[in-house]
Structures are given as C-alpha cells and as structure tokens.
Amino acid sequence: MIKGIGKGIGKKKKGLTPKQMKFLAEIKEFISKNGYSPSYEEIKQMTNMRSKSNVHAYVQELKKRGYIDDIPYSRRSIVVL
C-alpha cells in the first residue's frame, strides 16, 4: 500500500454542492481521458477558478467528504474513491 493513501477509504460520503459535483466531474473526466490525475494548475484552468488556493480548498473539502484521496507530497496524486 502506498504510504498516505487510503485515509479517505471507508469514510461515509456526504452530499455535494452543485459546484463540488462539477469540480469532481472535471477531475474524473480528466483522469479517464489521460490516465493520470490533473495538476492543481490544470484543475484551475478546467474549472475557471482564479487561484490554486481555491482548487486546494475544493480538493480538501472533497477529501473530507470522502470522494477523493491523494498521496501527500506527490504530484498528480488525486484518486477518486
């Protein structure tokens, strides 16, 4: 098992706002097309967000709600659960 990944596995998923659903859908689509997860910069461009800190906040919220996980200190490490 990769260190750090899997902390979100088994968490009960909570509902998402429409913006969060769109954000998650963009990540899923990117991964299905490319075979790897998008960078924060790519997510920022796909979702028309103004800053990577907004992307980070959305990623953290989706992790908290149990929809995604990532590998700490690794690039392109978002995993959809």
N, C-alpha and C positions, 0 to 999 in steps of 0.2 A: 504494500500500500504506500502511496506517495505521502510523505510527511505533510500534514496540514490539511490535506483534502479529506472530505468526508464528514466534517463537523456539522454540515447542514443536512446530512442524510438522516432521515428519521424524524426530522422536525415536522410538526404539523403545519401544513401550508395555510396561510391566512389569505384573505381576499386581496385583490389588487385594484388600484385605481385604474381608470382608462389609460392614463399616461404611462403608468407602470406596465400595463399589459402591452402597449405599443412598444415600449422600451425592450421588454423581454422578447417580443416577437421579432424585433430587428436583430437582436443577438442570435436567436435561433436560426433565422434566415441566413445570416452571415455564416454561421457555423456549418449549416447544411450545404451552402454553396462552395465554401472554401476549405472545409475540413479542419479548421482551427478557429479559435476564438478571436474576436476583434480586439484591437488595442483601444485604450480609452480615447485616443485621438480619432480613430475610425468611428467609434460609437458617437462621439461628439458631432462628427460630420453627418452621420446617418440620421441622427435624431434632431439635428439643427439646434443643439444646445450651445450656449455661449461659452462655457468653460468646462475643463476636465474635472473641476471640483464638483460641478453638478452631476457629471457622469459618476464620479466616485460616490456621491450621496445616494444616487439611484441604485448602484451596484450594492452598496452596504445595506440598503433597505430590502432589496430582493434577497440578499443573503439572510438577513434577519427573519424574513418571512418564509424562508425555506425553499425558494425557487431556483437559486443558483448557489454555487460554491466556487472557490478559487484556491490556487496554491499560493500561499504567502511568498512574497519576494520573487515571483516568477512572472515573466511576460506572457501575455496571451493565455492566461490560465483560467479563464472563466469556464465553468462546467455547468450546464443546465441539468438540474435534477429531475 
